[in-house]
Amino acid sequence: MADFHILSEAEIQSALRELKDWSVKGRAIEGSFALPTFGDAIALIVQVALAAEALGHHPEMRNSYNRVSFSLSTHDAGDRITDLDIKAASRISAAARRFKNVK
């Protein structure tokens, strides 16, 4: 696992102002995306899986037809929110925006 910085509540809120798709839920941040089709949802999951592997930081992922949701916390930090979670969330949002009509 890469080095990480555990974020304060203020740092989390500041980061989430830039990540409109994400919110705090418990001890994690969560983002949810509605894609045009089931195939697009699976394509996003594959893209996120490859990016997560490269980053060495893996989200929990859930899929129901065209909806995909992600939950991020850093297990090595005691399941707290770190800068790695923010970086991963930013990459996931960017990947989702590459699809047309994402909600």
Secondary structure by P-SEA (a helix, b strand, c coil): ccbbbbbcaaaaaaaaaacccccccccbbbbbbbcccaaaaaaaaaaaaaaaaaacccccccccccbbbbbbbbccccccccaaaaaaaaaaaaaaacccccc
